[in-house]
Amino acid sequence: MTSKRKIDPLSCLQRIGYMAAFSALAAFAVPVAAQQTDSASILIYDASGSMWGQIDGGITKVEVARDVIGDFFVSRDNAVPLGVIAYGHNRRGDCSDIETIASVGMNNPSDLSARLNRLNPRGMTPITDSLTLAASMIPPTAESADIILVTDGLETCDADPCALAAQLAQEGIAIRAHVVGFGLTSQEAEAMSCVADATGGLLLTPQTGQELADALDQIAAVQPASDAKPAQEAFFDMGPNAEAGHTYEISYHGTARPDSYAGFTPRGGDMPSVSPSFGVVGGAGAAGNNPFSKTAPSEPGEYDLIMVAYDGSIIARQPIEVVAPSNGFDAIGSVEPDKRFQFSWRGPNQVGQRIVIARPGAAPNDYESDWGQPYSNRQTQRMGLRPPPSPASMSSATSRATSRRSCSSVNSA
């Protein structure tokens, strides 16, 4: 079998140096049988303080989880090496409270259960760093791996699990991260969906002990992940083309922080300077705006839509071609002097633009007294203007600063 290193632990742990010791210990403790296997699994156990919460029947979540996960250790295919990580059980308010309970290998199910049963929930929920540690524990010869995250809450430390999952997926690592959201609401589950979506894992939200058991059994029944990278759903809800200068409301899958950046960059390019085409996603609270608004570059060409995490890493990239805009006024013809008339047009409609009536060849700022401003959130629009009282040959135009676009002729008669 060809030896394959699926992930470089050092590159994955650069932002969490305190975990290097955990990774080193886990690597040296991996049994020989685990190092020679084609696949492996790592279970991440939530032992944060919220696990003392009760589910229907007045039983705490930690009591239910201990029993169900203990049964899972016995029923799963023990030919597949398993490692176990827990977080939040040693110290309150400490985001480094992550511990390798068992290195990846052929572990005794009863011993694993006994170790988990000794853990008392009390601390934080460092999901991202736990996923990072789990990825670093995968044996170097494994062809695929499944990370099973059992959590009753969202990330409570200054980290972004969506960004990490996207990074793992972009590196082509055959890792599936399954999210078992024990007692999560639908809104909380949506916030964690990015982890499963990016890696091809399952997102399950059991609300009872039986549902938790069924969820773990469902994950155990999934076929091993393939080295072939699964087809990824487009991150941004946008077609292959955008018209130059037009503003778009762009939706995306998963969640992003308000301080994430998104927008257009030249094909294959890095994070560009802030402009109407690229900037912060914005938003109130923990989640960024979805959709967000960005203006396509003024020059047609090949670009990428990108999402950039708070730490500067690009977590999503989607090709898009910026094409020449199809702007213009519908034919108007002749109108009566000093009598308001209706017309429609299509254009990018940016802030500062005006729809004016002017004589052919007039300077950009030389137009009649009646003018209007377009709605910035519409591309095709309709407006009424009043021509001058004296018959003359005029034209409608869109004026922005010193620029001017020619449009259909309007003859006042």
VEXDRENSE-884609 format. One record per residue (C-alpha): residue number from 1; residue in three letters; x, y, z. Coordinates in pm, 1 decimal, padded with zeros to 6 digits. Example, Ala and Ser with C-alpha at 12.3 -4.5 7.8 and 13.67 -1.06 7.14 Angstrom:
1,ALA,01230.0,-00450.0,00780.0
2,SER,01367.0,-00106.0,00714.0
END
This chain:
1,MET,00000.0,00000.0,00000.0
2,THR,00131.1,00343.9,-00086.0
3,SER,00189.9,00562.0,00216.7
4,LYS,-00023.6,00876.9,00206.8
5,ARG,-00012.7,01177.3,00431.9
6,LYS,-00358.8,01329.6,00418.0
7,ILE,-00288.7,01639.0,00621.5
8,ASP,00010.8,01821.6,00760.3
9,PRO,-00054.8,01863.4,01134.6
10,LEU,00184.2,02157.2,01160.8
11,SER,00014.4,02356.4,00887.4
12,CYS,-00325.0,02282.8,01038.4
13,LEU,-00213.8,02380.5,01388.6
14,GLN,-00032.9,02705.6,01313.1
15,ARG,-00312.3,02911.7,01467.1
16,ILE,-00333.8,02695.1,01779.6
17,GLY,00020.8,02632.7,01892.7
18,TYR,-00082.5,02507.5,02233.1
19,MET,-00217.0,02192.0,02067.1
20,ALA,00115.6,02084.9,01914.9
21,ALA,00194.8,01877.3,02222.3
22,PHE,-00139.3,01695.5,02194.5
23,SER,-00069.3,01616.7,01829.8
24,ALA,00279.5,01485.7,01897.9
25,LEU,00159.2,01261.8,02179.9
26,ALA,-00124.4,01129.4,01964.6
27,ALA,00114.4,01049.7,01678.6
28,PHE,00357.8,00854.7,01897.6
29,ALA,00073.7,00666.5,02068.1
30,VAL,-00090.6,00538.7,01747.5
31,PRO,-00090.4,00156.1,01751.4
32,VAL,00070.7,-00033.3,01463.9
33,ALA,-00266.2,-00169.0,01350.7
34,ALA,-00398.7,00184.7,01316.1
35,GLN,-00099.6,00294.4,01109.8
36,GLN,-00164.3,00021.5,00852.1
37,THR,-00537.4,00070.2,00804.2
38,ASP,-00718.1,00216.4,00505.6
39,SER,-00960.6,00420.7,00715.4
40,ALA,-01006.6,00562.3,01063.4
41,SER,-01266.3,00739.6,01275.6
42,ILE,-01232.0,01004.5,01545.0
43,LEU,-01522.2,01086.0,01776.5
44,ILE,-01532.4,01433.4,01934.7
45,TYR,-01732.6,01434.4,02257.4
46,ASP,-01888.7,01756.5,02387.7
47,ALA,-01829.0,01777.5,02762.5
48,SER,-01901.5,02148.5,02791.2
49,GLY,-02115.6,02289.8,03069.7
50,SER,-02432.4,02298.8,02859.3
51,MET,-02442.1,01917.3,02855.9
52,TRP,-02598.2,01935.7,03202.6
53,GLY,-02911.4,02065.0,03029.3
54,GLN,-03211.3,01836.3,03030.8
55,ILE,-03404.7,01680.8,02745.7
56,ASP,-03763.2,01556.2,02756.2
57,GLY,-03810.6,01337.0,03059.9
58,GLY,-03587.5,01541.7,03288.1
59,ILE,-03268.6,01346.2,03208.8
60,THR,-02950.3,01543.6,03147.4
61,LYS,-02793.7,01529.2,02803.2
62,VAL,-02464.1,01407.8,02946.2
63,GLU,-02631.1,01105.5,03108.1
64,VAL,-02802.4,01013.8,02782.6
65,ALA,-02486.3,01068.6,02578.6
66,ARG,-02276.7,00847.9,02809.7
67,ASP,-02515.0,00555.3,02769.8
68,VAL,-02571.0,00594.8,02396.9
69,ILE,-02207.2,00651.6,02302.5
70,GLY,-02105.8,00359.3,02525.4
71,ASP,-02340.0,00135.2,02326.1
72,PHE,-02202.2,00282.4,02003.2
73,PHE,-01847.6,00183.8,02102.3
74,VAL,-01967.8,-00178.0,02136.7
75,SER,-02186.7,-00197.4,01824.3
76,ARG,-01963.7,-00021.1,01570.1
77,ASP,-01721.5,-00206.1,01344.1
78,ASN,-01416.4,-00228.9,01569.8
79,ALA,-01199.8,-00328.1,01273.2
80,VAL,-01196.8,00042.5,01189.0
81,PRO,-00953.9,00219.9,01425.0
82,LEU,-01115.5,00478.2,01650.2
83,GLY,-00982.0,00775.7,01841.8
84,VAL,-01172.1,00986.5,02093.0
85,ILE,-01137.1,01355.8,02181.2
86,ALA,-01329.4,01546.1,02448.6
87,TYR,-01350.5,01914.5,02528.7
88,GLY,-01481.7,02135.8,02807.0
89,HIS,-01446.7,01890.9,03096.9
90,ASN,-01146.6,02022.3,03290.1
91,ARG,-01172.6,02399.3,03326.2
92,ARG,-01437.7,02667.1,03293.1
93,GLY,-01382.2,02944.8,03039.3
94,ASP,-01073.5,02780.9,02884.0
95,CYS,-01079.2,02735.8,02507.3
96,SER,-00767.4,02515.4,02524.6
97,ASP,-00953.1,02256.8,02733.7
98,ILE,-00929.1,01980.2,02471.6
99,GLU,-00800.4,01632.7,02550.4
100,THR,-00718.3,01319.1,02355.0
101,ILE,-00909.7,01052.2,02548.0
102,ALA,-00788.9,00770.6,02321.2
103,SER,-00542.1,00769.9,02034.6
104,VAL,-00654.3,00624.3,01702.6
105,GLY,-00633.3,00246.4,01724.9
106,MET,-00811.0,-00074.4,01824.2
107,ASN,-00939.9,00046.6,02160.8
108,ASN,-01142.0,-00162.5,02405.2
109,PRO,-01506.8,-00039.6,02400.3
110,SER,-01550.4,-00083.0,02775.6
111,ASP,-01235.9,00114.5,02850.1
112,LEU,-01352.1,00397.0,02621.8
113,SER,-01689.4,00411.6,02795.8
114,ALA,-01526.4,00419.2,03137.8
115,ARG,-01304.2,00710.0,03035.3
116,LEU,-01598.3,00913.4,02902.4
117,ASN,-01807.0,00840.9,03211.6
118,ARG,-01540.4,01001.2,03430.6
119,LEU,-01571.2,01335.0,03247.8
120,ASN,-01782.5,01605.6,03412.7
121,PRO,-01904.5,01885.4,03183.0
122,ARG,-01805.9,02234.9,03293.0
123,GLY,-01637.4,02445.1,03021.4
124,MET,-01639.3,02598.3,02674.3
125,THR,-01716.6,02459.4,02325.4
126,PRO,-01395.2,02484.9,02115.3
127,ILE,-01530.0,02301.7,01810.9
128,THR,-01283.7,02435.5,01551.4
129,ASP,-00969.8,02348.3,01745.9
130,SER,-01111.6,02005.6,01830.4
131,LEU,-01171.6,01939.0,01460.2
132,THR,-00816.6,02051.0,01388.3
133,LEU,-00675.5,01811.9,01646.5
134,ALA,-00890.7,01530.5,01510.0
135,ALA,-00762.3,01588.3,01156.6
136,SER,-00403.0,01579.6,01279.9
137,MET,-00460.8,01240.8,01450.3
138,ILE,-00547.2,01057.4,01127.8
139,PRO,-00282.6,00788.1,01064.5
140,PRO,-00047.2,00882.5,00777.6
141,THR,-00137.6,00573.3,00572.8
142,ALA,-00515.7,00611.5,00601.9
143,GLU,-00693.4,00648.5,00270.2
144,SER,-00999.7,00808.9,00431.7
145,ALA,-01133.3,00916.2,00768.6
146,ASP,-01457.0,01013.2,00941.0
147,ILE,-01472.7,01271.9,01218.6
148,ILE,-01788.8,01241.3,01428.4
149,LEU,-01866.5,01558.7,01621.1
150,VAL,-02126.8,01510.4,01894.7
151,THR,-02216.9,01856.2,02025.4
152,ASP,-02510.8,02023.8,02193.4
153,GLY,-02404.8,02376.8,02100.5
154,LEU,-02215.6,02608.5,01865.7
155,GLU,-01856.4,02730.2,01874.1
156,THR,-01801.1,02950.0,02182.7
157,CYS,-01436.2,03035.7,02118.4
158,ASP,-01283.9,03283.9,01874.3
159,ALA,-01266.8,03045.2,01579.2
160,ASP,-01460.2,02957.5,01265.1
161,PRO,-01544.7,02589.6,01201.3
162,CYS,-01683.1,02677.0,00857.1
163,ALA,-01347.4,02822.0,00749.9
164,LEU,-01163.1,02513.5,00874.2
165,ALA,-01399.7,02274.1,00696.6
166,ALA,-01362.3,02468.0,00371.6
167,GLN,-00983.7,02458.4,00408.6
168,LEU,-00983.9,02081.8,00453.3
169,ALA,-01211.0,02038.5,00151.3
170,GLN,-00995.6,02262.5,-00068.9
171,GLU,-00683.2,02065.3,00017.9
172,GLY,-00845.9,01751.9,-00122.7
173,ILE,-00818.5,01555.2,00202.1
174,ALA,-01048.1,01251.5,00214.1
175,ILE,-01204.3,01348.6,00547.2
176,ARG,-01575.0,01360.8,00620.8
177,ALA,-01684.5,01561.3,00923.0
178,HIS,-02025.4,01449.0,01050.6
179,VAL,-02214.1,01683.6,01282.9
180,VAL,-02443.2,01521.6,01539.9
181,GLY,-02620.7,01820.6,01692.5
182,PHE,-02771.7,01673.2,02009.3
183,GLY,-03065.1,01899.3,02093.7
184,LEU,-02968.0,02169.6,01844.6
185,THR,-03242.0,02396.1,01711.1
186,SER,-03296.4,02421.4,01337.2
187,GLN,-03123.5,02761.0,01337.1
188,GLU,-02822.1,02623.3,01523.4
189,ALA,-02808.6,02325.9,01288.8
190,GLU,-02806.2,02561.7,00990.0
191,ALA,-02505.8,02740.7,01139.7
192,MET,-02318.5,02407.7,01157.5
193,SER,-02430.3,02277.4,00818.9
194,CYS,-02122.7,02426.3,00651.6
195,VAL,-01897.5,02172.6,00826.1
196,ALA,-02085.3,01872.1,00690.7
197,ASP,-02155.3,02030.0,00351.2
198,ALA,-01792.9,02122.1,00283.8
199,THR,-01657.7,01776.4,00369.3
200,GLY,-01938.2,01554.2,00241.6
201,GLY,-02045.7,01450.6,00591.6
202,LEU,-02388.4,01409.5,00749.7
203,LEU,-02573.8,01671.5,00953.9
204,LEU,-02807.6,01509.8,01207.4
205,THR,-03005.2,01674.1,01488.5
206,PRO,-03124.6,01408.9,01736.7
207,GLN,-03349.4,01535.5,02015.2
208,THR,-03380.2,01216.6,02221.9
209,GLY,-03158.0,00931.6,02331.7
210,GLN,-03304.3,00696.0,02073.6
211,GLU,-03253.1,00952.5,01797.9
212,LEU,-02892.7,00999.5,01910.6
213,ALA,-02837.8,00622.7,01888.5
214,ASP,-02997.5,00613.4,01543.0
215,ALA,-02779.2,00904.1,01427.3
216,LEU,-02457.0,00730.8,01532.9
217,ASP,-02571.2,00406.3,01370.3
218,GLN,-02647.2,00596.1,01049.0
219,ILE,-02296.5,00741.4,01042.9
220,ALA,-02141.3,00401.2,01115.7
221,ALA,-02326.9,00256.8,00816.8
222,VAL,-02187.1,00514.6,00572.1
223,GLN,-01936.0,00371.1,00328.8
224,PRO,-01573.7,00484.5,00371.5
225,ALA,-01488.7,00814.3,00209.6
226,SER,-01317.5,00805.1,-00128.2
227,ASP,-01000.6,00986.0,-00227.5
228,ALA,-01200.0,01131.9,-00514.0
229,LYS,-01314.7,01476.3,-00415.7
230,PRO,-01697.2,01491.3,-00420.2
231,ALA,-01866.1,01740.2,-00644.7
232,GLN,-01921.5,02051.2,-00438.5
233,GLU,-02236.3,02256.6,-00454.6
234,ALA,-02170.9,02613.3,-00564.3
235,PHE,-02098.0,02822.9,-00255.1
236,PHE,-02253.1,03138.4,-00398.8
237,ASP,-02605.9,03145.7,-00539.8
238,MET,-02509.8,03323.0,-00858.3
239,GLY,-02493.4,03226.0,-01223.6
240,PRO,-02178.3,03210.0,-01436.2
241,ASN,-02206.9,03569.2,-01560.3
242,ALA,-02243.0,03919.2,-01415.4
243,GLU,-02288.1,04244.8,-01605.7
244,ALA,-02015.5,04501.6,-01559.3
245,GLY,-02114.2,04782.4,-01322.9
246,HIS,-02434.9,04616.5,-01205.8
247,THR,-02499.7,04555.9,-00835.7
248,TYR,-02604.3,04209.7,-00720.9
249,GLU,-02758.2,04065.0,-00406.6
250,ILE,-02544.9,03753.1,-00354.1
251,SER,-02655.8,03467.2,-00129.6
252,TYR,-02427.4,03190.3,-00007.8
253,HIS,-02447.5,02853.7,00167.0
254,GLY,-02361.7,02814.1,00533.8
255,THR,-02270.2,03105.8,00757.7
256,ALA,-02003.4,03375.0,00767.6
257,ARG,-01894.5,03621.8,01030.8
258,PRO,-01977.2,03991.2,00981.3
259,ASP,-01604.0,04064.8,00956.0
260,SER,-01559.3,03823.1,00665.2
261,TYR,-01487.1,03978.3,00325.0
262,ALA,-01648.7,03881.8,-00004.9
263,GLY,-01673.6,03997.6,-00363.1
264,PHE,-01495.9,03994.9,-00697.8
265,THR,-01126.0,03938.9,-00763.4
266,PRO,-00941.1,03870.1,-01092.0
267,ARG,-00943.8,03499.7,-01182.6
268,GLY,-00710.7,03312.1,-00948.9
269,GLY,-00625.4,03630.9,-00758.2
270,ASP,-00582.6,03691.2,-00387.8
271,MET,-00783.2,03920.1,-00161.8
272,PRO,-00807.6,04257.5,-00344.5
273,SER,-00835.9,04605.9,-00201.3
274,VAL,-01168.0,04720.4,-00062.2
275,SER,-01395.4,04867.1,-00330.5
276,PRO,-01762.5,04856.5,-00433.6
277,SER,-01678.4,04513.5,-00580.2
278,PHE,-01514.1,04373.6,-00265.8
279,GLY,-01557.1,04438.1,00104.3
280,VAL,-01692.0,04318.2,00436.1
281,VAL,-02003.3,04105.4,00442.6
282,GLY,-02132.7,04306.1,00739.8
283,GLY,-02424.6,04221.1,00959.8
284,ALA,-02543.3,04235.3,01318.6
285,GLY,-02466.2,03971.8,01579.5
286,ALA,-02259.4,03660.5,01514.2
287,ALA,-02373.0,03595.1,01154.1
288,GLY,-02290.1,03800.9,00848.1
289,ASN,-02541.2,03937.9,00599.5
290,ASN,-02684.5,03673.2,00369.7
291,PRO,-02734.7,03792.0,00102.7
292,PHE,-02476.4,04069.0,00076.9
293,SER,-02457.2,04335.3,-00193.3
294,LYS,-02159.6,04385.7,-00427.7
295,THR,-02106.2,04562.2,-00761.3
296,ALA,-01952.5,04373.4,-01051.6
297,PRO,-01624.9,04528.0,-01177.3
298,SER,-01659.0,04790.6,-01448.4
299,GLU,-01419.3,04608.8,-01683.0
300,PRO,-01545.5,04285.2,-01843.7
301,GLY,-01326.5,03979.0,-01799.6
302,GLU,-01273.8,03660.0,-01602.2
303,TYR,-01310.2,03694.3,-01225.1
304,ASP,-01373.1,03486.2,-00914.2
305,LEU,-01625.4,03541.6,-00639.5
306,ILE,-01441.3,03476.2,-00313.9
307,MET,-01520.6,03461.8,00058.0
308,VAL,-01232.4,03550.5,00289.5
309,ALA,-01232.0,03457.3,00659.6
310,TYR,-01132.0,03694.9,00938.2
311,ASP,-00778.2,03550.4,00937.7
312,GLY,-00727.9,03623.7,00566.0
313,SER,-00775.2,03268.8,00437.5
314,ILE,-00993.6,03223.8,00128.6
315,ILE,-01268.4,02978.7,00226.0
316,ALA,-01466.4,02981.5,-00099.4
317,ARG,-01388.4,03060.0,-00462.6
318,GLN,-01628.8,03043.4,-00755.6
319,PRO,-01546.7,03146.3,-01115.1
320,ILE,-01760.9,03409.3,-01280.7
321,GLU,-01732.7,03600.6,-01607.3
322,VAL,-01807.7,03971.2,-01604.2
323,VAL,-01964.3,04061.1,-01939.7
324,ALA,-02042.3,04391.7,-02105.8
325,PRO,-02368.8,04536.5,-01972.5
326,SER,-02681.7,04553.2,-02185.1
327,ASN,-02789.4,04901.3,-02074.1
328,GLY,-03018.4,05143.1,-02252.2
329,PHE,-03355.2,05315.5,-02282.0
330,ASP,-03657.9,05171.0,-02450.4
331,ALA,-03762.4,05367.1,-02759.3
332,ILE,-03956.4,05678.8,-02661.5
333,GLY,-04033.1,05867.9,-02984.7
334,SER,-04211.1,06206.1,-02981.5
335,VAL,-04371.8,06355.1,-02671.1
336,GLU,-04573.3,06669.9,-02607.5
337,PRO,-04390.2,06976.5,-02473.7
338,ASP,-04427.1,07039.8,-02100.3
339,LYS,-04630.2,06719.3,-02052.9
340,ARG,-04496.1,06442.5,-01832.9
341,PHE,-04419.6,06113.8,-02012.5
342,GLN,-04326.4,05765.7,-01891.9
343,PHE,-04030.6,05562.6,-02010.6
344,SER,-03827.6,05258.7,-01899.5
345,TRP,-03462.6,05168.7,-01912.0
346,ARG,-03207.5,04916.8,-01793.8
347,GLY,-02878.1,05006.0,-01630.1
348,PRO,-02652.3,04950.8,-01330.5
349,ASN,-02822.5,05239.3,-01145.5
350,GLN,-02543.7,05335.3,-00908.8
351,VAL,-02555.1,05595.1,-00634.2
352,GLY,-02496.9,05942.4,-00780.3
353,GLN,-02649.1,05871.7,-01120.2
354,ARG,-02929.2,06086.7,-01262.4
355,ILE,-03178.2,06035.4,-01543.2
356,VAL,-03192.7,06365.6,-01733.0
357,ILE,-03329.7,06532.6,-02047.8
358,ALA,-03061.5,06714.5,-02245.0
359,ARG,-02993.1,06847.3,-02592.6
360,PRO,-02781.5,06620.3,-02816.2
361,GLY,-02410.7,06684.2,-02759.4
362,ALA,-02465.5,06887.0,-02442.7
363,ALA,-02206.3,06880.3,-02164.8
364,PRO,-02261.5,06620.4,-01888.1
365,ASN,-02398.0,06879.0,-01645.3
366,ASP,-02601.1,07071.0,-01903.7
367,TYR,-02954.8,06932.2,-01881.5
368,GLU,-03312.3,07043.1,-01825.4
369,SER,-03457.0,07119.3,-01482.9
370,ASP,-03664.3,06801.4,-01451.6
371,TRP,-03455.5,06492.6,-01368.6
372,GLY,-03476.5,06181.1,-01153.7
373,GLN,-03262.4,05930.2,-00967.2
374,PRO,-03286.7,05554.3,-01021.7
375,TYR,-03358.4,05303.2,-00751.3
376,SER,-03026.4,05144.8,-00662.4
377,ASN,-03179.8,04800.0,-00604.9
378,ARG,-03349.9,04760.3,-00942.4
379,GLN,-03201.1,04700.2,-01285.0
380,THR,-03505.8,04751.5,-01506.8
381,GLN,-03693.5,05065.4,-01403.0
382,ARG,-03965.3,05304.0,-01511.4
383,MET,-03983.3,05677.1,-01449.9
384,GLY,-04170.4,05990.5,-01557.1
385,LEU,-04007.1,06320.5,-01663.5
386,ARG,-04141.7,06652.0,-01796.5
387,PRO,-03984.7,06782.0,-02120.3
388,PRO,-03919.0,07157.6,-02172.2
389,PRO,-04212.9,07376.2,-02282.2
390,SER,-04047.8,07471.0,-02613.9
391,PRO,-04030.0,07211.4,-02893.1
392,ALA,-03673.7,07086.6,-02954.3
393,SER,-03470.2,06777.6,-03023.8
394,MET,-03369.3,06621.9,-02693.9
395,SER,-03229.6,06295.9,-02563.1
396,SER,-03260.2,06101.7,-02239.8
397,ALA,-02932.4,06017.8,-02077.1
398,THR,-02789.0,05869.6,-01763.1
399,SER,-02540.9,06108.8,-01610.3
400,ARG,-02291.6,06019.7,-01338.8
401,ALA,-02033.5,06281.4,-01248.2
402,THR,-01873.9,06363.2,-01585.6
403,SER,-01979.8,06044.3,-01765.3
404,ARG,-02271.4,06019.7,-02006.5
405,ARG,-02430.0,05731.4,-02193.9
406,SER,-02621.4,05790.1,-02516.9
407,CYS,-02980.2,05667.7,-02528.9
408,SER,-03288.4,05670.6,-02751.0
409,SER,-03378.9,06005.8,-02900.7
410,VAL,-03670.3,06208.7,-02765.1
411,ASN,-03826.5,06470.5,-02988.0
412,SER,-04038.2,06733.2,-02820.1
413,ALA,-04301.0,06857.1,-03059.8
END
